[in-house]
Amino acid sequence: MAAVDSFQLLYAEMCRSCGSYWDTLAVLGALYAASRAVVLLTDCCSVVRLHFLPRVIPGPRLSRRYGGWAVVCGASEPVAKAYAEELARQGVSIIFITQDHTALRDFAVSLSQSYGVETVVVLTDFSLDQAASKPIKEALSGKDIGFLVNCVDESSASSQNLLEMPEQSLLDLVNKNVAVATLMTRLVLPGMVERSRGAVVNISAGACCRPLTGRAMLTASSGYLDHFSRALHLEYSSRGIFVQSLIPFQIASSRRQPSSGGWFVPKPDVYARHAVSTLGVSNRTTGYWPHTLQYGLIRCIPEWIWVLGSRMLIS
């Protein structure tokens, strides 16, 4: 009995001496829970403001807001082609920059017939260095260029280690995803700055959020376009230029996902409608609200857990 009484006295004394600490911890816990609730509420409001309000309350026509012509580079990719069609549907004429005009000639004619806009296909070889810019400058001359759309080449999305890729393929991918996008921005941006309006849209991939095994080139290319866009927006937003980084996840009919997989794997035209509605609202977004939910979940996972999980999947 003496031992029991001693324990009860000891416990009572501990509770009495630690009471203030428990109260402090309870207050800290309540403050933390409240802060997380505020963050969650803010994120929900951001999703509504970015992805739903612009579609419910549409703004002025894009051609009036930014300009009547769009330059699209990388339109051989399904998502870029769908983005170009969505711009054409809203009355924007399109200039396609390509190295293979046969892949886009019929599509350009279809846009002209369906939406009554002008389309131009410019054939150029970017391996010719500065000589490649001459036909592009000629096509841009005298036109109210309001949009530039660059799209990452998804051939870098194939699961392949760096040492397995041929050297020439590496050089071609770096040229397409880094050099060409930078050069096109350099060619189009002066006219936009002169008119104090315009939009530059760089479509990369959600791979820039976390490293992916066997996709080093896609991760690196997407990361470059993402940071390039954010830096450009910082430099030129005060001069009337809106620069947006689109970082979508899986899209149907692409090389990464050949068939639709419900809400989280939209078709290119569905994604394009959502993405275009975010122009002027957010300079960095997935462009599609289910992808924004995915991005939020991935962001909550510490990178060391992500890396550990990736290694376990490989093994």
Solvent accessible surface area in square Angstrom, and as a share of the most:
residue,aa,sasa,rsa
1,M,178,0.79
2,A,79,0.61
3,A,82,0.64
4,V,79,0.45
5,D,65,0.33
6,S,66,0.42
7,F,135,0.56
8,Q,108,0.48
9,L,128,0.64
10,L,104,0.52
11,Y,130,0.50
12,A,45,0.35
13,E,86,0.38
14,M,105,0.47
15,C,56,0.34
16,R,167,0.61
17,S,68,0.44
18,C,43,0.26
19,G,26,0.25
20,S,74,0.48
21,Y,146,0.55
22,W,158,0.55
23,D,94,0.49
24,T,73,0.43
25,L,101,0.50
26,A,66,0.51
27,V,86,0.50
28,L,100,0.50
29,G,40,0.38
30,A,63,0.49
31,L,112,0.56
32,Y,145,0.55
33,A,61,0.47
34,A,53,0.41
35,S,53,0.34
36,R,122,0.45
37,A,60,0.46
38,V,94,0.54
39,V,64,0.37
40,L,117,0.58
41,L,114,0.57
42,T,75,0.43
43,D,57,0.29
44,C,67,0.40
45,C,75,0.45
46,S,45,0.29
47,V,25,0.14
48,V,73,0.42
49,R,123,0.45
50,L,17,0.08
51,H,2,0.01
52,F,80,0.33
53,L,81,0.40
54,P,27,0.17
55,R,105,0.38
56,V,110,0.63
57,I,122,0.62
58,P,101,0.63
59,G,57,0.55
60,P,84,0.53
61,R,130,0.47
62,L,14,0.07
63,S,28,0.18
64,R,176,0.64
65,R,101,0.37
66,Y,12,0.05
67,G,0,0.00
68,G,25,0.24
69,W,30,0.11
70,A,0,0.00
71,V,0,0.00
72,V,0,0.00
73,C,13,0.08
74,G,22,0.21
75,A,1,0.01
76,S,69,0.45
77,E,5,0.02
78,P,39,0.25
79,V,7,0.04
80,A,0,0.00
81,K,59,0.25
82,A,10,0.08
83,Y,0,0.00
84,A,0,0.00
85,E,63,0.28
86,E,11,0.05
87,L,0,0.00
88,A,1,0.00
89,R,127,0.46
90,Q,47,0.21
91,G,30,0.29
92,V,0,0.00
93,S,13,0.08
94,I,0,0.00
95,I,0,0.00
96,F,0,0.00
97,I,2,0.01
98,T,17,0.10
99,Q,90,0.40
100,D,73,0.38
101,H,66,0.29
102,T,76,0.44
103,A,55,0.43
104,L,1,0.01
105,R,126,0.46
106,D,110,0.57
107,F,35,0.14
108,A,4,0.03
109,V,73,0.42
110,S,54,0.35
111,L,3,0.01
112,S,36,0.23
113,Q,146,0.65
114,S,75,0.48
115,Y,74,0.28
116,G,69,0.67
117,V,15,0.09
118,E,112,0.50
119,T,32,0.18
120,V,51,0.29
121,V,46,0.26
122,V,11,0.06
123,L,95,0.47
124,T,9,0.05
125,D,60,0.31
126,F,15,0.06
127,S,78,0.50
128,L,104,0.52
129,D,111,0.57
130,Q,159,0.71
131,A,63,0.49
132,A,2,0.02
133,S,11,0.07
134,K,137,0.58
135,P,45,0.28
136,I,0,0.00
137,K,116,0.49
138,E,111,0.50
139,A,15,0.12
140,L,21,0.11
141,S,79,0.51
142,G,90,0.87
143,K,55,0.23
144,D,45,0.23
145,I,7,0.03
146,G,0,0.00
147,F,0,0.00
148,L,0,0.00
149,V,1,0.00
150,N,3,0.02
151,C,16,0.10
152,V,2,0.01
153,D,20,0.10
154,E,5,0.02
155,S,48,0.31
156,S,5,0.03
157,A,3,0.02
158,S,63,0.40
159,S,80,0.52
160,Q,62,0.27
161,N,80,0.41
162,L,89,0.44
163,L,174,0.87
164,E,105,0.47
165,M,25,0.11
166,P,82,0.51
167,E,142,0.64
168,Q,116,0.51
169,S,43,0.28
170,L,39,0.19
171,L,115,0.57
172,D,59,0.31
173,L,12,0.06
174,V,70,0.40
175,N,45,0.23
176,K,92,0.39
177,N,2,0.01
178,V,42,0.24
179,A,49,0.38
180,V,9,0.05
181,A,5,0.04
182,T,48,0.28
183,L,54,0.27
184,M,0,0.00
185,T,4,0.02
186,R,158,0.58
187,L,29,0.14
188,V,5,0.03
189,L,14,0.07
190,P,65,0.41
191,G,21,0.20
192,M,0,0.00
193,V,30,0.17
194,E,147,0.66
195,R,87,0.32
196,S,70,0.45
197,R,73,0.27
198,G,0,0.00
199,A,0,0.00
200,V,0,0.00
201,V,0,0.00
202,N,1,0.00
203,I,1,0.00
204,S,3,0.02
205,A,0,0.00
206,G,4,0.04
207,A,8,0.06
208,C,29,0.17
209,C,25,0.15
210,R,41,0.15
211,P,59,0.37
212,L,60,0.30
213,T,70,0.40
214,G,13,0.12
215,R,75,0.27
216,A,54,0.42
217,M,23,0.10
218,L,2,0.01
219,T,30,0.18
220,A,63,0.49
221,S,3,0.02
222,S,0,0.00
223,G,18,0.17
224,Y,72,0.27
225,L,2,0.01
226,D,2,0.01
227,H,115,0.51
228,F,36,0.15
229,S,1,0.00
230,R,95,0.35
231,A,49,0.38
232,L,16,0.08
233,H,39,0.17
234,L,148,0.74
235,E,107,0.48
236,Y,49,0.19
237,S,49,0.32
238,S,104,0.67
239,R,128,0.47
240,G,38,0.37
241,I,3,0.01
242,F,30,0.12
243,V,0,0.00
244,Q,0,0.00
245,S,1,0.00
246,L,0,0.00
247,I,2,0.01
248,P,1,0.01
249,F,25,0.10
250,Q,81,0.36
251,I,1,0.01
252,A,1,0.01
253,S,62,0.40
254,S,10,0.06
255,R,144,0.53
256,R,51,0.19
257,Q,40,0.18
258,P,107,0.67
259,S,68,0.44
260,S,61,0.39
261,G,45,0.44
262,G,49,0.47
263,W,177,0.62
264,F,94,0.39
265,V,14,0.08
266,P,6,0.04
267,K,112,0.48
268,P,18,0.11
269,D,70,0.36
270,V,41,0.24
271,Y,0,0.00
272,A,1,0.00
273,R,89,0.32
274,H,24,0.11
275,A,0,0.00
276,V,4,0.02
277,S,27,0.17
278,T,0,0.00
279,L,5,0.02
280,G,27,0.26
281,V,48,0.28
282,S,20,0.13
283,N,48,0.25
284,R,72,0.26
285,T,9,0.05
286,T,4,0.02
287,G,0,0.00
288,Y,11,0.04
289,W,55,0.19
290,P,1,0.01
291,H,0,0.00
292,T,31,0.18
293,L,80,0.40
294,Q,55,0.24
295,Y,41,0.16
296,G,21,0.20
297,L,126,0.63
298,I,27,0.14
299,R,140,0.51
300,C,100,0.60
301,I,61,0.31
302,P,61,0.38
303,E,89,0.40
304,W,168,0.59
305,I,76,0.38
306,W,56,0.20
307,V,45,0.26
308,L,91,0.45
309,G,29,0.28
310,S,25,0.16
311,R,163,0.59
312,M,130,0.58
313,L,160,0.80
314,I,110,0.56
315,S,126,0.82
